[in-house]
Amino acid sequence: MTDENYTRIAEFIFTGLKYNPQAQVVLFLIFFVIYLVTLLGNLGMITLIWTDSRLHTPMYFFLSHLSFVDICSSSAIGPKMLTDIFVERKVISFFGCAVQIAFLCQFVVTECVLLASMAYDRYIAICKPLLYTLIMSHQVCMKLVIGPYALGLISTMTHINLAFHLPYCRSNTINHFFCDLLPVLSLACADTHVNKILLFVMSAVLGGVSVVIILVSYSYIIIAILKISSADGRRKAFSTCSSHLTVVSIFYGTLFFIYVHPGSSFSLDINKVVSLFYTSVIPMLNPLIYSLRNKEVKEAFRRTFERKKFFISRKRRMPFWL
């Protein structure tokens, strides 16, 4: 079939989430609160880390970038999803779909690899504490952060260039509430075998290597913790990485459920719910997990609050002519 015989698709239509039309306002408020908490929580975490000098360590340097990635990944989906709740025809342009996939792919891959960098940091901190400052130098930390962004960019450009150079002439309806790569590829008129193989290979390599680094790091961490004689020492050592381990378990567990379990007509609706969890709920949970389960972050919040109280009380005591 020649290229001229194709009816080009200029826009895509989402089927969206299934819900009772009478629950639109409630649903909007729930998702709006989730998105607002995500923005405020992650922005607050970034601000706290950069303003509190006691948090200027590699661990919190990585955490600030994790918060930045969470803001970007949720913003790639959140605003569009909120506006679509009140419209019957949920439309996104061809270019807008490409941009949404690019942002989501970029920051999901970045988070995937960044969590491996954070696991390596915890391994050095617990297994080689005397060499920690020497090994985790500023240059090394920068490389461990730039690496995830670079791999995310390479993965994104590869998939976007291949996917959006394909001709699209079939139905323009995407059975999802956002543009995801596989649902979009299913609408292409050309053979997408190469695209799907490349997606599988790159996901397996990037995800597999990251998982191996995390598993190996935590294997050594567990062995090191078990060698600590005192129970208090073991508790303190484990508390430094428990937040990261919780985030890793939730993030990788969700992605595994979506992309590994068998698909069916029933699982498509389940996938939407789980996709909603990893695009909206996980970015909201990350700062909460690190703030509630981390003593240093809670202490930093307390110091910041006390500083604000001090400046406010000092300002009130100043004479009105100053």
C-alpha positions in Angstrom: 0.0 0.0 0.0 1.5 3.4 -0.9 1.8 6.2 1.5 -0.8 8.3 -0.3 -3.5 5.7 0.4 -3.3 6.2 4.1 -5.8 8.4 5.9 -3.5 10.3 8.3 -4.5 10.5 12.0 -4.3 14.1 13.3 -5.6 13.3 16.8 -6.2 10.5 19.3 -9.2 9.9 21.5 -9.0 8.3 25.0 -11.6 6.0 26.3 -10.6 7.2 29.7 -11.4 5.7 33.1 -14.8 4.1 33.7 -16.8 6.0 36.3 -20.3 7.2 37.1 -21.0 10.6 35.4 -22.5 11.8 38.7 -19.2 11.2 40.4 -17.3 13.7 38.2 -16.9 16.4 40.8 -15.8 13.9 43.5 -13.4 12.2 41.1 -11.9 15.6 40.0 -11.4 16.7 43.7 -9.7 13.4 44.6 -7.3 13.6 41.6 -6.7 17.3 42.1 -5.8 16.8 45.8 -3.4 13.9 44.8 -1.8 16.1 42.2 -1.6 19.1 44.6 -0.1 17.0 47.4 2.4 15.6 44.8 3.5 19.0 43.7 3.7 20.5 47.2 5.3 17.4 48.8 8.0 17.1 46.3 8.7 20.8 45.9 8.8 21.0 49.8 11.3 18.1 49.8 13.5 19.8 47.2 13.4 23.1 49.1 14.1 21.5 52.4 17.1 19.6 51.1 18.7 22.6 49.4 18.1 25.0 52.3 19.1 22.7 55.2 22.9 22.3 55.2 22.7 19.1 57.2 21.0 17.4 54.3 23.7 18.3 51.8 24.8 14.7 51.5 24.8 12.3 48.5 21.7 10.5 49.8 19.6 13.7 49.9 21.1 14.9 46.6 19.7 11.8 44.9 16.4 12.3 46.8 16.0 15.8 45.5 16.3 14.5 42.0 13.8 11.8 42.7 11.4 14.5 43.8 12.1 16.5 40.6 11.4 13.4 38.5 8.2 12.7 40.4 7.0 16.2 39.7 7.7 15.9 36.0 6.2 12.4 35.6 3.0 13.3 37.4 2.7 16.6 35.5 3.0 14.7 32.2 -0.3 13.0 33.0 -2.1 14.9 35.8 -3.3 18.2 34.2 -4.6 16.5 31.0 -6.4 13.8 33.1 -8.1 16.4 35.3 -9.4 18.4 32.3 -10.7 15.2 30.6 -12.9 14.3 33.5 -15.5 17.0 32.5 -15.4 16.4 28.7 -17.1 13.6 26.9 -14.7 13.5 23.9 -11.2 13.1 25.4 -8.9 14.3 22.6 -5.2 14.8 22.3 -3.3 15.9 19.2 -0.9 13.6 17.4 2.0 15.9 18.5 0.6 16.2 22.0 0.5 12.4 22.3 4.2 12.1 21.2 5.1 14.8 23.8 3.2 13.0 26.5 4.9 9.6 25.7 8.3 11.3 25.6 7.9 13.0 29.0 6.5 9.8 30.6 9.2 7.6 29.1 12.0 10.0 30.0 11.1 10.3 33.6 10.0 6.7 34.3 13.3 5.4 32.9 15.2 8.0 34.8 13.5 7.0 38.1 14.1 3.4 37.4 17.9 3.9 37.0 18.0 6.6 39.7 16.7 4.1 42.3 19.6 1.9 41.4 22.0 4.8 42.0 20.4 5.4 45.4 20.8 1.7 46.2 24.5 1.8 45.4 24.8 4.9 47.7 23.2 3.0 50.6 25.5 0.0 49.9 28.6 2.3 50.2 27.2 4.1 53.3 26.5 0.9 55.2 29.2 -1.6 53.9 32.1 0.9 53.5 31.3 3.7 55.9 35.0 4.8 56.4 35.4 5.2 52.6 32.0 6.8 52.0 33.0 10.4 51.6 36.0 9.3 49.4 34.0 7.0 47.1 30.8 9.2 46.9 32.6 12.3 45.8 30.8 15.2 44.1 32.0 14.0 40.7 30.7 10.5 41.3 27.3 11.7 42.6 27.0 13.9 39.5 27.7 10.9 37.2 25.2 8.7 39.1 22.5 11.4 38.5 23.4 12.4 34.9 23.5 8.7 33.9 19.8 8.1 34.6 18.8 11.2 32.8 21.0 10.3 29.8 19.7 6.8 29.6 16.1 8.1 29.9 16.8 10.5 27.0 18.4 7.8 24.8 15.5 5.4 25.4 12.9 8.2 24.8 14.4 9.4 21.6 14.8 5.9 20.3 11.1 4.9 20.9 9.7 8.3 19.8 11.6 8.4 16.6 10.6 4.9 15.6 7.0 5.0 16.8 6.0 8.4 15.3 7.5 7.8 12.0 5.1 5.0 11.5 1.9 5.6 9.4 -1.3 5.6 11.5 -4.5 5.0 9.6 -6.6 2.7 11.8 -8.9 3.6 14.6 -7.6 6.7 16.6 -9.2 5.5 19.9 -6.7 4.6 22.6 -8.1 2.4 25.3 -6.4 4.3 28.1 -6.5 7.7 29.9 -3.1 8.8 28.6 -0.8 8.1 25.7 1.2 4.9 26.4 3.6 3.4 23.8 2.0 0.0 23.3 -1.6 1.2 22.9 -0.4 3.8 20.4 1.7 1.2 18.4 -1.4 -1.0 18.2 -3.0 1.7 15.9 -0.2 1.7 13.4 -0.8 0.5 9.9 2.8 -0.8 9.4 4.6 -3.7 11.0 5.5 -2.8 14.6 7.4 -6.0 15.3 10.8 -4.2 15.5 9.3 -1.5 17.8 8.0 -4.1 20.2 11.2 -6.1 20.2 13.3 -3.0 20.8 10.9 -1.9 23.6 11.2 -5.3 25.2 15.0 -5.4 24.9 15.6 -1.9 26.2 13.2 -2.4 29.1 14.8 -5.7 29.9 18.3 -4.2 29.8 17.6 -1.0 31.7 15.1 -2.5 34.2 17.1 -5.8 34.5 20.4 -4.1 35.2 18.8 -1.7 37.7 17.1 -4.5 39.5 20.3 -6.5 39.7 22.2 -3.5 41.1 19.4 -3.0 43.7 19.3 -6.7 44.7 23.1 -7.1 44.9 23.4 -3.8 46.9 20.7 -4.9 49.4 22.2 -8.4 49.7 25.5 -6.9 50.9 23.6 -4.4 53.0 21.6 -7.2 54.8 24.8 -9.2 55.3 26.5 -6.2 56.8 23.6 -5.4 59.1 23.4 -8.9 60.4 27.0 -8.7 61.3 26.3 -5.8 63.7 26.3 -7.1 67.2 23.9 -4.7 68.9 20.2 -4.6 68.1 20.2 -0.8 68.3 23.0 -0.7 65.7 21.1 -3.0 63.4 18.0 -0.9 63.7 19.8 2.4 63.0 21.6 0.9 60.0 18.4 -0.5 58.5 16.5 2.7 59.1 18.8 4.6 56.7 17.7 2.5 53.8 14.1 1.4 54.8 12.5 4.4 53.0 14.4 3.7 49.8 13.5 0.0 50.0 9.8 0.8 50.4 9.9 3.1 47.4 11.7 0.5 45.3 9.2 -2.2 46.2 6.2 -0.1 45.3 7.6 1.3 42.1 9.0 -1.9 40.6 6.1 -4.0 41.9 3.6 -1.7 40.1 5.6 -1.7 36.8 6.0 -5.5 37.0 2.2 -5.9 37.4 1.5 -3.7 34.3 4.1 -5.0 31.9 4.7 -8.6 32.8 1.3 -10.1 33.8 -0.8 -11.6 30.9 -3.2 -9.3 29.2 -6.9 -9.8 28.7 -10.0 -7.7 28.2 -10.5 -7.7 31.9 -7.0 -6.8 32.7 -7.2 -3.6 30.5 -9.4 -1.9 33.1 -7.1 -3.2 35.9 -4.1 -1.8 34.0 -5.8 1.6 33.9 -6.2 1.5 37.7 -2.6 0.3 38.3 -1.3 2.9 35.7 -3.1 5.6 37.7 -1.3 4.3 40.8 2.2 4.6 39.3 1.6 7.9 37.4 -0.3 9.7 40.2 -0.2 8.0 43.6 3.5 6.8 43.7 4.9 10.4 43.0 2.7 11.5 45.9 3.8 8.7 48.3 7.5 9.1 47.8 8.0 12.4 49.7 5.5 11.1 52.4 7.5 7.9 52.8 10.8 9.7 53.1 9.4 12.3 55.5 7.5 10.0 57.8 10.1 7.2 57.9 13.3 9.3 58.0 14.5 10.9 61.2 16.9 13.3 59.5 14.1 14.7 57.3 11.7 15.1 60.3 14.5 16.9 62.2 15.1 19.2 59.2 11.4 20.0 59.1 11.5 20.8 62.8 14.5 23.1 62.4 12.9 24.9 59.5 9.7 25.4 61.4 11.5 26.7 64.5 13.5 29.1 62.3 10.3 30.4 60.8 8.8 30.8 64.3 11.9 32.7 65.5 11.9 35.1 62.6 8.2 35.8 62.9 8.4 36.4 66.6 11.5 38.6 66.2 9.7 40.7 63.5 6.7 41.2 65.8 9.0 42.5 68.6 10.7 45.0 66.4 9.6 48.7 66.8 7.1 49.8 64.2 9.5 52.5 62.9 12.2 50.0 61.9 
